[in-house]
Amino acid sequence: MTRHIQRPWLSLQPSDDPLEPTGRTVRWGVVATGGIARTVTRDLILLPDASLHAVSSRHHETALAFAREFGAAHTYADQGATPGYAQLVQDPDIDVVYVATPHGQHFEVAKAALEAGKNVLVEKAFTVNAHEAQALVDLASARGLFLMEAVWSRFVPGMLRALDIIESGDLGEIQWVSADLGFPAPKDPQSRIWDVSAGGGALLDLTVYPLLWAVGALGFPDSLTAVGSLNEDGVDEQNALTLSYSGGQLATLISSFVAHGPRTATVAGTEGVLTSVGSINNPTELVVRRGWDPARTETIDVVGRGYVYELREVVRCIQQGAVESPTMPWKHTVDTMRLFDGVRRQLGIRYPNDEIH
């Protein structure tokens, strides 16, 4: 059967230990000090051939606290009209910049880093629209620099095992996929989740994960129908997508910031069905049932919080001079943003960046 997401380099090695060094030390700069930056950096410092060189923040105090916690050698903060990130990307000792700002700032920060000659890892969602995504890909290509969207779930062991099972034919021909991710987010108007200028909403923040299961099992769809609800600021609170394929296959995806969901993925085929257990971002168990036979459960071990796997890919690619990861290729990133643009047209979601870029 077709494998729609290429197996990561690490999974093809005799030793699949993500903490085993693969070459020279790669020096990192982290832009932003929020929750995702802290979570990812906690795994980054586990890698023996990755060094946290610098961090930037709008405020000196937050940059300094982050540096003390994780051992960064240098800090940058806003100085007058010059943002901290603009100073960080000019640091000659940084090999790669990790962009962990709100979505609405991804384009400007990643563009500045690429223009400064830095390799870049951009947190998902990569940008807020496909135009921005394509512009960054074109810039990285022209400069010969590594660029990747940080969809960590493409690299975690649970997802890889699920894709292996799908590819093996154990489930037969895949006919439908269902996946959801949701939880009630506090209605804080200051939160990036509810800020339209930050690219807030369930679509950009959550939907990449349910979509991963559909793309992994069936590829990108031939057509899409979307419904959803927006708040008074035009931010999507939740959405439901139906993906259709020329062979008759279907995928239904739900993302929500207003309700708890089971947070599971189901892949159904002519011979059997697979269900994820644990968050669909990083499944720790997979339940497989063929026909009417008793189900079998596979337990998955994960190193760290699970981010070490994508970080190993970034480090390895930079060490070997690759400009993109085969597992998270530029085309998939741009195609995802085009798909999200289509969803936004159907739901009436607009971001300020749409008028700028």
N, C-alpha and C positions, 0 to 999 in steps of 0.2 A: 504494500500500500504506500501511497505517497506520504512523505514526511514534509510537512509544511514549514516546520521550524527546525533548522539545522542543529544537530547535536553539538554542544559546546566542546571546545578543544579539551578542556579538563576531563570530560567524561570519556574521552578516547585514549587517555594515558594509562599506563600500567598502574601508576599511583594516582588516585583521584582525590588526593588530599589537597584542599584549597589552601592550606597553610604551608605547603611545600614551596620554597622559592623557585622561580623560573628564570632568574637572570639578575641583572643589575638593579640597584635600588631606584625606585621611581618616587620622585618627590611631589607631594600633593599640596595644593592650595584649596581651601574650602571657602566658598562664598555663602554666607548666612550662618546663623547659629541657632536656628529653630529646632523643632522636634525631629524632623527627618534628618537634618544635618548631624544631630547628636547620635541618632540611632545608627546611621551609616558609618560615621567616624568611629564609633565604638567597635565596629567590625574591621574597619580599615587598619586600625593600629594592631590588629592581630597578625597582619601579614608581615613576615620578616623582611621582605624586599619592597615594602612601601613605607615611606616616611612622611609624616604630617609636618610640612614645612611652615605653612602659614594659614591664617584664617582672617576673614574680613567680616565686618559688621557695620551697621550704621553708627553704632555707639562704641566708644573705646572700652567701656566697662564690660559690655557683653563679649566683645572679642577677647579681652584679657581673661575673663572667667573661662571661656571655652578653651583658650590656649593652655591655661593652667590645668584644666581637667584632663585634656587629651595629649598634652605635651607638645603643642605647636611651638616652633622656635620664634615665629614672628607674628605680629598682629597688625591689621590695618583697619582704620575707621574713617568715616566721612570727615573731610577737612574742608570746610566752606562749601564750595560748589563741586568739589571733587569727591566722588563716592569712594568708599573703602575698596570696593571691588576693582575700580579703575587703577588703584595703586597696586593691588595684589597682582593683577595680570601683568604688570610691568616688572615684577620681581624676577630677575634672571635665573634664580635657583629653583624655580617651579617648573616641573615637567608637565603636569596635568592639573586642570582646574575642575573641581566638582561644583556645579551650580545647584544650590539647594534653596533658592529664593522662591517666593510665590510664582505661579505659572506666568502671570502677566509680565514678569521681569526676565524670564528665561532668555528671550531673544536678545535683548540689549546686553545682558551680561555675557552670554555665550559668544555673541558677535565680537564684543570687546576682547575676549580671551583669544579667539581665533585670530583676530587682527594683530594681536600681540605675539602671535606665534606659538600659542599654547594648545596642547591637546585638551579635549573637553569631554567630560561626562555630565550630561544634563538630566536632572531629575525628571521623571514623568509628571504630567504630560509634557512632552518635549517643548512645545510652544502652544500658543492658543489657536493657531490656524495653520493651514497647509502652506500658505504663502511664506510665512516666517520659517517653517520647517525646511522648505525647499531652498530658501536663501541661505540658511546655515549649512546645509549639505553642500550647496554649490561653493560656498566660501571654504569649507574644509577641504573639498576636493581640489580647488584651485591652489590652496596653500600646502597640500600634502600632509594634513594634520589628522590625527585620530579624533573621531567624534562619535558619541554613542548616547542613546536615550537609556536612562537607568530603569529599565523594566526588569527588576531583579528576579521576578518570578520565572523568567525564561531560563534561568540558570540554576534554580534550586533543585535538589534531588527528587522531591516529590513530583514536580512538574515533569522533569525528564523521564521519570519512571512511567508516569501516565502516558506521555507521548510514545514511549517504547511499547507499551501495551497496545495502544491504538494502532501503531505501525505494524505490530506483529500479526494483525489479523485475528487476534483472539476474540475480538468483539464482532467480527464480521465486517460488513460494509456499514460505516457510520451513517445514520439516518437523521439523528437530531442531537442537539446539545442544549442544555439548560444550565445557566450559571447566575448567581446573584451575589451581591455584596452590599451591605447596608447597616447603618446604625444611626440612632438619633444624634445629630450634632447640636451642641448648645447654640441657641439663637443669639450669638454674640455678634452685633453688627461690626465690631472691630476685627473679627476673625477673618482670615483670608478665605475661609470656606464660603462665607456669605458676601464677599467683596467682589463685585463684578469687575472692577479694574484689576484685581489680582487673578482673574480667570477662575473665580470661585464657582462652586456647584458640583453636583454629583458626576456630571459627564467627564470633566477633565480630571477630577480627583480619584474617581473610583472605577469608571467603566473600562479602563484599559485591562483590568484584571478579569472580569467576565469575558471580555472580548478575546483575551489570550486563549481561553479554552476553545472558543469557536474557531479561531484562526488555526490553533494547533491541530484540531481534529478535522476541519473542513477547508481551511484556507480563507482568504478574504471573500466576502459574498458578492453575488451578482446584483443584488438589490437589497434595500433596507427600508423598513418602516419604523418610525419612532413616535411615541407618545410620551408626555411628561407633564409635570406641573412646575410652574415658575412662581417665585415669590414676588412681592411688590417691586423689588429692585431688578427683576429680570434674571435672577439666579435660579437655576434648575434645582429643585428640592429632590426630585427623583425622576427617573426615566425608565422606559421599557422599550427595548429594541427587538425587532424581529428581523433576522437575517435570512435571506432566501438564496438558494443555489440552483444552478441550471439543472442539476440532476434530481431536484425535488427535495433535497435536504433542507432542514430548518435549524435555526438557533434562536433561542429566546434568552435575552439578557436583561437583568434588572439591577439598577443602582439606586440607592436611596440614602439621603441624609435625614430622613424623618421617621424611619422605622427599623427595628431589628429584623434581620432576615436569617435564614439558616446558614448562609454563607457557604453554600455547597455548589459543586459542579457535577453534572451528570452527563455522560457521553453514552448514547444508546446506539447499538448496532444490530444487525440482523441475527447475530449469534450470541450477543451478551451485552452487559451494561457495566459501566465503571462509575463509581461515585467517590468523590473526595471527602475526606474527613479532616477537620481542622480548617483554618482559613484557606480560602481558595488561592490566596497569594503564595502560600507556603505549606502545602498539604503535608501532614505527618502520617496519614493513613490513607490507603486506597482500598476500596472494597470492590471486588470483581465477581460477577456472577455470569456464568455461561448457561444460557437457556434456563431450565428449571433446576439446575444443579445447585447444591449448597454454595453459598458465597465464600470466597476466600478473602482474607484481609492481609494486606502487606503494610508493615510498619516502616516508616522512613526516618532515618537519623539525619539531623541537621547540625552543622558546625556554626557556632555563634548564633546570631539572629537570622542567618541565612543570606546576608548581604555579601559575605566573603566570596561567594561564588561569582557574582558579577564583577566584584572588585578584582578578583584574580584574572578574569578575562580582560579587563582594562589594562592591568599591569602587564600581562603577557603580550597583548597586542602592541603596546608601546615599546616594550623590550624588543619585539621582533619587527618593529617598523610598519605594522599594519595600520591602515587608516580607518577601517571599519571592522566590526565583529560579524562573522558569518551568522552567528546566532541572533544578533540584533542588528540586521542590516539597515542601511539608510532607507532603502525602498519600503521596508515594513513601517518605519517611522513615518515617512511621508504619506503612505497609503492609509495609515491609522488617522492622521490628521485630516486627510481628505474625507474619510468616513465620518469623523466627528463634525467636520464642516457641514456635511449632508444632514446629520442629526440636528445640528443647530438651525439650519434652514427650516426644517420641519417643525421645530419647537419654538422658533422665534427668539433664539438666544443670540445676543450680540455683545461683543466686548469692545472696550475703547481701542484696543490694538487693531481691530478690524479697520478702523478709520485711518490708522497711522501707516500700517504696512500693507 
